[in-house]
Amino acid sequence: MLFSLPEVVARIAACFTYHLPQAFIDKIMSPKLKNFKPNSPYLENFLNAGEHPEDQRTFVMFHGTSKEAAELIKMNGFTPSSEEDSMLGAGVYVTRDIEKACNYPLHVAKSERCVLKVRVNVGKVKIIDRQDHPMQKTWHTKHGYDTAWVPPGVNMVKSNQQENCVYDPQRITVMQVMKVNHKTISNYRHLQSNEAPEDSTVFVMYHGTLKTTAMKIQRNGFLPSEDGMLGAGVYLSRDIRKVIKYPLNADDSEKMVLKVKVNVGKVKVIDRKGHDMQYSWHKHGFDTAWVPPRVGMVPSNQEEDCIFDPKRIKVMTMLKVSTLKMLHPSL
C-alpha cells in the first residue's frame, strides 16, 4: 500500500512518545489541504466547545453578523474590534458554538443576520477563565499570544458559552456565508458528549463502520442491531473519537465514519448497568437511549446513543478514517 507524504509524516509521528512538532506537520500538510474545498466535511472542527484549542492548529469557528457586514468582510476581511469596547480587548470575536453565533448581532433582526463559517489558525492560545484576569486585555500586546479563549461555564459571557478572540484578522479565512435558520443550526450543532440530548431535537452524531457497509447504509439506510448493550436499535455516538475506532479489528484504510443528523425524539438516560429500562426503553415510549460518558457502561467510558427507528437518522456525509487521522492527528 502506498501513502502520500502527509500520511507518512502523520504515521511516523504517531510512533513516537514525543511527537513531531505540530507546526512542522502542518507545514508538510498545507499543500494537501489545498486539495479540499473550503466547506469540505474533512475540515470540520471536531473539538468540543469546552476543550482547549491546541496551539498552532486550525479550527472551524463561526461569526454572527449582519448581511451587509458579511459582504464587506468577504471583500475586505475582518476589522478587529477596538480594545476599549471589548471583553478581551482588540481582535476578531468568533466562537465554536453555532447557536451563540446565530444570536448576533443582538440589535439586528434575525431576518437580517447571517453566520460566517471561518477557518482560524489559532497560533498561540491563552485561556482567560475569569473576569479581571491579569492578561484579560493584554494577552497579545504584552504577552505575545495570538488567540484568547474563554471556556464555557466561567460566567464571563452573558450566555455562559465559549468565546474566542483572534488578534490578527489574517489568521481567519471565510469559508461560507450561511443563513440563520434551523437547517444551519442542525448541520453544525454538535452537542457536547456529556450533555443530555433534549427531546425532539436534531443533533449531529457519528457511526463507525467498514467502507462496504457505509455504501450500503447510504443507499438503503441503517439496519438496526437486534441486540446490544441497550437492546435493539442503531448505535451512534456524538464523540467522533469513539466511533473512529470501529470496527475494532479493521485497518484504518477499510474504515469509514458516517456523519449523520438524528431527530432524537423522546430520550431516556441509561446511566448504570442493570437499569430497569436498559433493554426496554422503547417499550416505555422512548425513541432514543443515551448512555452518558464515565458511568462505567462502555469500556471506553465514552458516551453512546441508541436510536430505535432508523428513519430518524439521515446520512449527511461519509468520511474516510485514514484521511480524518491525517488531517486531525489528535483524533
DRENNUMI-857121 format. One record per residue (C-alpha): residue number from 1; residue in one letter; z negated, y negated, x. Coordinates in steps of 0.5 Angstrom, whole numbers, always signed. Example, Ala and Ser with C-alpha at 12.3 -4.5 7.8 and 13.67 -1.06 7.14 Angstrom:
DRENNUMI-857121
+-----+---+-------+-------+-------+
!   k ! r !     Z !     Y !     X !
+-----+---+-------+-------+-------+
!   1 ! A !   -16 !    +9 !   +25 !
!   2 ! S !   -14 !    +2 !   +27 !
+-----+---+-------+-------+-------+
end
This chain:
DRENNUMI-857121
+-----+---+-------+-------+-------+
!   k ! r !     Z !     Y !     X !
+-----+---+-------+-------+-------+
!   1 ! M !    +0 !    +0 !    +0 !
!   2 ! L !    +2 !    -7 !    +3 !
!   3 ! F !    -2 !   -13 !    +2 !
!   4 ! S !    -1 !   -20 !    +3 !
!   5 ! L !    -4 !   -25 !    +8 !
!   6 ! P !    -9 !   -28 !    +3 !
!   7 ! E !   -11 !   -21 !    +0 !
!   8 ! V !   -12 !   -18 !    +8 !
!   9 ! V !   -17 !   -24 !    +9 !
!  10 ! A !   -21 !   -23 !    +3 !
!  11 ! R !   -22 !   -16 !    +4 !
!  12 ! I !   -24 !   -17 !   +12 !
!  13 ! A !   -29 !   -22 !    +9 !
!  14 ! A !   -32 !   -17 !    +4 !
!  15 ! C !   -33 !   -12 !   +10 !
!  16 ! F !   -38 !   -17 !   +14 !
!  17 ! T !   -45 !   -18 !   +12 !
!  18 ! Y !   -44 !   -25 !   +15 !
!  19 ! H !   -37 !   -27 !   +11 !
!  20 ! L !   -32 !   -32 !   +14 !
!  21 ! P !   -33 !   -39 !   +12 !
!  22 ! Q !   -30 !   -40 !    +5 !
!  23 ! A !   -27 !   -47 !    +8 !
!  24 ! F !   -23 !   -42 !   +12 !
!  25 ! I !   -21 !   -37 !    +7 !
!  26 ! D !   -19 !   -43 !    +2 !
!  27 ! K !   -14 !   -46 !    +7 !
!  28 ! I !   -11 !   -39 !    +8 !
!  29 ! M !   -10 !   -38 !    +1 !
!  30 ! S !    -8 !   -45 !    -1 !
!  31 ! P !    +0 !   -43 !    -1 !
!  32 ! K !    -2 !   -37 !    -5 !
!  33 ! L !    -5 !   -42 !   -10 !
!  34 ! K !    +2 !   -46 !   -11 !
!  35 ! N !    +5 !   -40 !   -14 !
!  36 ! F !    +0 !   -40 !   -20 !
!  37 ! K !    +2 !   -45 !   -26 !
!  38 ! P !    -4 !   -50 !   -27 !
!  39 ! N !    -6 !   -47 !   -33 !
!  40 ! S !    -6 !   -40 !   -31 !
!  41 ! P !   -12 !   -36 !   -33 !
!  42 ! Y !   -13 !   -34 !   -26 !
!  43 ! L !   -15 !   -41 !   -24 !
!  44 ! E !   -20 !   -41 !   -30 !
!  45 ! N !   -27 !   -42 !   -28 !
!  46 ! F !   -32 !   -36 !   -28 !
!  47 ! L !   -38 !   -40 !   -26 !
!  48 ! N !   -44 !   -40 !   -32 !
!  49 ! A !   -46 !   -47 !   -34 !
!  50 ! G !   -53 !   -46 !   -31 !
!  51 ! E !   -50 !   -43 !   -24 !
!  52 ! H !   -50 !   -48 !   -18 !
!  53 ! P !   -43 !   -49 !   -16 !
!  54 ! E !   -42 !   -47 !    -9 !
!  55 ! D !   -40 !   -52 !    -3 !
!  56 ! Q !   -32 !   -52 !    -1 !
!  57 ! R !   -30 !   -49 !    -7 !
!  58 ! T !   -25 !   -51 !   -13 !
!  59 ! F !   -27 !   -50 !   -20 !
!  60 ! V !   -24 !   -52 !   -27 !
!  61 ! M !   -28 !   -57 !   -31 !
!  62 ! F !   -27 !   -62 !   -37 !
!  63 ! H !   -27 !   -69 !   -38 !
!  64 ! G !   -27 !   -72 !   -45 !
!  65 ! T !   -24 !   -79 !   -46 !
!  66 ! S !   -19 !   -83 !   -51 !
!  67 ! K !   -12 !   -81 !   -52 !
!  68 ! E !   -10 !   -88 !   -49 !
!  69 ! A !   -14 !   -87 !   -43 !
!  70 ! A !   -12 !   -80 !   -42 !
!  71 ! E !    -5 !   -83 !   -41 !
!  72 ! L !    -7 !   -88 !   -36 !
!  73 ! I !   -11 !   -82 !   -32 !
!  74 ! K !    -4 !   -78 !   -32 !
!  75 ! M !    +0 !   -83 !   -29 !
!  76 ! N !    -5 !   -87 !   -24 !
!  77 ! G !   -11 !   -82 !   -23 !
!  78 ! F !   -18 !   -83 !   -25 !
!  79 ! T !   -22 !   -89 !   -24 !
!  80 ! P !   -29 !   -88 !   -22 !
!  81 ! S !   -35 !   -91 !   -26 !
!  82 ! S !   -39 !   -96 !   -23 !
!  83 ! E !   -46 !   -95 !   -20 !
!  84 ! E !   -50 !   -99 !   -24 !
!  85 ! D !   -48 !   -97 !   -31 !
!  86 ! S !   -48 !   -89 !   -29 !
!  87 ! M !   -54 !   -84 !   -29 !
!  88 ! L !   -51 !   -81 !   -22 !
!  89 ! G !   -48 !   -88 !   -19 !
!  90 ! A !   -41 !   -89 !   -18 !
!  91 ! G !   -36 !   -83 !   -19 !
!  92 ! V !   -32 !   -79 !   -24 !
!  93 ! Y !   -36 !   -75 !   -29 !
!  94 ! V !   -34 !   -68 !   -31 !
!  95 ! T !   -37 !   -62 !   -34 !
!  96 ! R !   -36 !   -55 !   -34 !
!  97 ! D !   -38 !   -55 !   -42 !
!  98 ! I !   -32 !   -56 !   -46 !
!  99 ! E !   -37 !   -57 !   -52 !
! 100 ! K !   -40 !   -63 !   -49 !
! 101 ! A !   -33 !   -66 !   -46 !
! 102 ! C !   -31 !   -66 !   -53 !
! 103 ! N !   -36 !   -70 !   -56 !
! 104 ! Y !   -34 !   -76 !   -51 !
! 105 ! P !   -33 !   -82 !   -51 !
! 106 ! L !   -38 !   -83 !   -56 !
! 107 ! H !   -36 !   -89 !   -59 !
! 108 ! V !   -29 !   -86 !   -60 !
! 109 ! A !   -27 !   -83 !   -67 !
! 110 ! K !   -26 !   -75 !   -66 !
! 111 ! S !   -18 !   -76 !   -68 !
! 112 ! E !   -17 !   -81 !   -62 !
! 113 ! R !   -21 !   -76 !   -57 !
! 114 ! C !   -18 !   -71 !   -52 !
! 115 ! V !   -20 !   -67 !   -47 !
! 116 ! L !   -17 !   -67 !   -40 !
! 117 ! K !   -18 !   -60 !   -36 !
! 118 ! V !   -18 !   -61 !   -29 !
! 119 ! R !   -19 !   -57 !   -22 !
! 120 ! V !   -24 !   -60 !   -18 !
! 121 ! N !   -25 !   -59 !   -10 !
! 122 ! V !   -33 !   -60 !   -10 !
! 123 ! G !   -34 !   -61 !    -3 !
! 124 ! K !   -41 !   -61 !    -1 !
! 125 ! V !   -45 !   -61 !    -7 !
! 126 ! K !   -52 !   -64 !    -8 !
! 127 ! I !   -57 !   -62 !   -14 !
! 128 ! I !   -60 !   -67 !   -18 !
! 129 ! D !   -65 !   -64 !   -22 !
! 130 ! R !   -70 !   -69 !   -25 !
! 131 ! Q !   -70 !   -77 !   -26 !
! 132 ! D !   -72 !   -81 !   -21 !
! 133 ! H !   -69 !   -76 !   -15 !
! 134 ! P !   -69 !   -80 !    -9 !
! 135 ! M !   -62 !   -78 !    -8 !
! 136 ! Q !   -60 !   -80 !   -15 !
! 137 ! K !   -55 !   -85 !   -14 !
! 138 ! T !   -55 !   -85 !    -6 !
! 139 ! W !   -52 !   -77 !    -5 !
! 140 ! H !   -45 !   -80 !    -3 !
! 141 ! T !   -46 !   -87 !    +0 !
! 142 ! K !   -52 !   -85 !    +4 !
! 143 ! H !   -52 !   -77 !    +5 !
! 144 ! G !   -45 !   -75 !    +5 !
! 145 ! Y !   -45 !   -71 !    -1 !
! 146 ! D !   -38 !   -70 !    -5 !
! 147 ! T !   -41 !   -68 !   -12 !
! 148 ! A !   -47 !   -69 !   -15 !
! 149 ! W !   -49 !   -63 !   -20 !
! 150 ! V !   -54 !   -64 !   -26 !
! 151 ! P !   -56 !   -57 !   -28 !
! 152 ! P !   -57 !   -56 !   -36 !
! 153 ! G !   -64 !   -56 !   -39 !
! 154 ! V !   -67 !   -61 !   -34 !
! 155 ! N !   -67 !   -67 !   -39 !
! 156 ! M !   -63 !   -72 !   -35 !
! 157 ! V !   -57 !   -72 !   -40 !
! 158 ! K !   -59 !   -73 !   -48 !
! 159 ! S !   -55 !   -67 !   -50 !
! 160 ! N !   -59 !   -63 !   -44 !
! 161 ! Q !   -52 !   -60 !   -42 !
! 162 ! Q !   -50 !   -60 !   -35 !
! 163 ! E !   -46 !   -66 !   -31 !
! 164 ! N !   -42 !   -66 !   -25 !
! 165 ! C !   -41 !   -73 !   -21 !
! 166 ! V !   -35 !   -73 !   -16 !
! 167 ! Y !   -35 !   -79 !   -12 !
! 168 ! D !   -27 !   -78 !    -9 !
! 169 ! P !   -22 !   -78 !   -15 !
! 170 ! Q !   -17 !   -75 !   -10 !
! 171 ! R !   -21 !   -69 !   -11 !
! 172 ! I !   -19 !   -68 !   -18 !
! 173 ! T !   -13 !   -65 !   -21 !
! 174 ! V !   -11 !   -66 !   -28 !
! 175 ! M !    -8 !   -59 !   -31 !
! 176 ! Q !    -8 !   -60 !   -38 !
! 177 ! V !    -9 !   -65 !   -44 !
! 178 ! M !   -12 !   -62 !   -50 !
! 179 ! K !   -13 !   -64 !   -57 !
! 180 ! V !   -21 !   -64 !   -59 !
! 181 ! N !   -21 !   -58 !   -64 !
! 182 ! H !   -23 !   -51 !   -66 !
! 183 ! K !   -18 !   -48 !   -62 !
! 184 ! T !   -19 !   -52 !   -56 !
! 185 ! I !   -27 !   -50 !   -56 !
! 186 ! S !   -26 !   -43 !   -58 !
! 187 ! N !   -21 !   -42 !   -52 !
! 188 ! Y !   -26 !   -45 !   -47 !
! 189 ! R !   -33 !   -43 !   -50 !
! 190 ! H !   -36 !   -38 !   -45 !
! 191 ! L !   -43 !   -37 !   -48 !
! 192 ! Q !   -48 !   -36 !   -42 !
! 193 ! S !   -49 !   -29 !   -41 !
! 194 ! N !   -57 !   -30 !   -43 !
! 195 ! E !   -55 !   -34 !   -50 !
! 196 ! A !   -55 !   -30 !   -56 !
! 197 ! P !   -49 !   -31 !   -60 !
! 198 ! E !   -49 !   -35 !   -66 !
! 199 ! D !   -47 !   -31 !   -73 !
! 200 ! S !   -40 !   -32 !   -75 !
! 201 ! T !   -38 !   -36 !   -69 !
! 202 ! V !   -32 !   -34 !   -64 !
! 203 ! F !   -33 !   -33 !   -57 !
! 204 ! V !   -29 !   -31 !   -50 !
! 205 ! M !   -31 !   -24 !   -48 !
! 206 ! Y !   -28 !   -19 !   -43 !
! 207 ! H !   -26 !   -12 !   -42 !
! 208 ! G !   -25 !    -8 !   -36 !
! 209 ! T !   -20 !    -2 !   -36 !
! 210 ! L !   -14 !    +1 !   -33 !
! 211 ! K !    -7 !    -2 !   -33 !
! 212 ! T !    -4 !    +3 !   -37 !
! 213 ! T !   -10 !    +3 !   -42 !
! 214 ! A !    -9 !    -5 !   -42 !
! 215 ! M !    -2 !    -5 !   -44 !
! 216 ! K !    -3 !    +0 !   -50 !
! 217 ! I !    -9 !    -5 !   -52 !
! 218 ! Q !    -5 !   -11 !   -52 !
! 219 ! R !    +1 !    -7 !   -56 !
! 220 ! N !    -4 !    -3 !   -61 !
! 221 ! G !   -11 !    -7 !   -61 !
! 222 ! F !   -17 !    -3 !   -59 !
! 223 ! L !   -19 !    +4 !   -61 !
! 224 ! P !   -27 !    +4 !   -62 !
! 225 ! S !   -31 !    +9 !   -58 !
! 226 ! E !   -34 !   +14 !   -62 !
! 227 ! D !   -41 !   +14 !   -59 !
! 228 ! G !   -44 !   +10 !   -53 !
! 229 ! M !   -51 !    +6 !   -52 !
! 230 ! L !   -50 !    +2 !   -58 !
! 231 ! G !   -46 !    +7 !   -62 !
! 232 ! A !   -39 !    +7 !   -65 !
! 233 ! G !   -35 !    +0 !   -63 !
! 234 ! V !   -31 !    -4 !   -58 !
! 235 ! Y !   -36 !    -5 !   -52 !
! 236 ! L !   -35 !   -12 !   -49 !
! 237 ! S !   -39 !   -17 !   -44 !
! 238 ! R !   -39 !   -24 !   -43 !
! 239 ! D !   -40 !   -23 !   -36 !
! 240 ! I !   -34 !   -22 !   -32 !
! 241 ! R !   -38 !   -20 !   -26 !
! 242 ! K !   -40 !   -14 !   -30 !
! 243 ! V !   -33 !   -12 !   -33 !
! 244 ! I !   -29 !   -13 !   -27 !
! 245 ! K !   -33 !    -6 !   -24 !
! 246 ! Y !   -30 !    -2 !   -29 !
! 247 ! P !   -27 !    +4 !   -30 !
! 248 ! L !   -32 !    +5 !   -24 !
! 249 ! N !   -28 !   +11 !   -21 !
! 250 ! A !   -22 !    +7 !   -21 !
! 251 ! D !   -19 !    +3 !   -15 !
! 252 ! D !   -18 !    -5 !   -16 !
! 253 ! S !   -11 !    -4 !   -16 !
! 254 ! E !   -11 !    +0 !   -22 !
! 255 ! K !   -16 !    -4 !   -26 !
! 256 ! M !   -15 !   -10 !   -31 !
! 257 ! V !   -19 !   -15 !   -34 !
! 258 ! L !   -17 !   -17 !   -42 !
! 259 ! K !   -20 !   -24 !   -43 !
! 260 ! V !   -21 !   -24 !   -51 !
! 261 ! K !   -23 !   -28 !   -57 !
! 262 ! V !   -28 !   -25 !   -61 !
! 263 ! N !   -31 !   -27 !   -68 !
! 264 ! V !   -38 !   -24 !   -67 !
! 265 ! G !   -39 !   -24 !   -75 !
! 266 ! K !   -47 !   -22 !   -76 !
! 267 ! V !   -50 !   -21 !   -70 !
! 268 ! K !   -56 !   -16 !   -68 !
! 269 ! V !   -60 !   -17 !   -62 !
! 270 ! I !   -62 !   -10 !   -59 !
! 271 ! D !   -67 !   -11 !   -53 !
! 272 ! R !   -70 !    -5 !   -52 !
! 273 ! K !   -69 !    +3 !   -51 !
! 274 ! G !   -71 !    +6 !   -58 !
! 275 ! H !   -70 !    +0 !   -62 !
! 276 ! D !   -70 !    +3 !   -69 !
! 277 ! M !   -63 !    +0 !   -70 !
! 278 ! Q !   -60 !    +2 !   -64 !
! 279 ! Y !   -54 !    +6 !   -67 !
! 280 ! S !   -55 !    +4 !   -74 !
! 281 ! W !   -54 !    -4 !   -74 !
! 282 ! H !   -47 !    -4 !   -77 !
! 283 ! K !   -50 !    +0 !   -83 !
! 284 ! H !   -55 !    -5 !   -84 !
! 285 ! G !   -49 !   -10 !   -85 !
! 286 ! F !   -49 !   -13 !   -78 !
! 287 ! D !   -42 !   -14 !   -74 !
! 288 ! T !   -44 !   -14 !   -67 !
! 289 ! A !   -50 !   -11 !   -63 !
! 290 ! W !   -52 !   -15 !   -57 !
! 291 ! V !   -56 !   -13 !   -51 !
! 292 ! P !   -59 !   -19 !   -47 !
! 293 ! P !   -59 !   -19 !   -40 !
! 294 ! R !   -65 !   -16 !   -36 !
! 295 ! V !   -68 !   -12 !   -41 !
! 296 ! G !   -67 !    -5 !   -38 !
! 297 ! M !   -62 !    -2 !   -42 !
! 298 ! V !   -56 !    -3 !   -38 !
! 299 ! P !   -56 !    +0 !   -31 !
! 300 ! S !   -53 !    -7 !   -28 !
! 301 ! N !   -58 !   -11 !   -32 !
! 302 ! Q !   -53 !   -15 !   -35 !
! 303 ! E !   -51 !   -17 !   -42 !
! 304 ! E !   -47 !   -12 !   -47 !
! 305 ! D !   -44 !   -13 !   -53 !
! 306 ! C !   -41 !    -8 !   -58 !
! 307 ! I !   -36 !   -10 !   -64 !
! 308 ! F !   -36 !    -5 !   -70 !
! 309 ! D !   -29 !    -7 !   -72 !
! 310 ! P !   -23 !    -8 !   -67 !
! 311 ! K !   -20 !   -13 !   -72 !
! 312 ! R !   -25 !   -18 !   -70 !
! 313 ! I !   -22 !   -18 !   -63 !
! 314 ! K !   -16 !   -22 !   -60 !
! 315 ! V !   -13 !   -21 !   -53 !
! 316 ! M !   -12 !   -27 !   -50 !
! 317 ! T !    -9 !   -25 !   -43 !
! 318 ! M !    -9 !   -19 !   -38 !
! 319 ! L !   -12 !   -21 !   -31 !
! 320 ! K !   -11 !   -16 !   -25 !
! 321 ! V !   -17 !   -15 !   -22 !
! 322 ! S !   -14 !   -15 !   -15 !
! 323 ! T !   -12 !   -22 !   -16 !
! 324 ! L !   -18 !   -24 !   -19 !
! 325 ! K !   -22 !   -22 !   -13 !
! 326 ! M !   -17 !   -25 !    -8 !
! 327 ! L !   -18 !   -32 !   -12 !
! 328 ! H !   -25 !   -31 !   -13 !
! 329 ! P !   -29 !   -28 !    -7 !
! 330 ! S !   -35 !   -29 !   -11 !
! 331 ! L !   -34 !   -24 !   -17 !
+-----+---+-------+-------+-------+
end
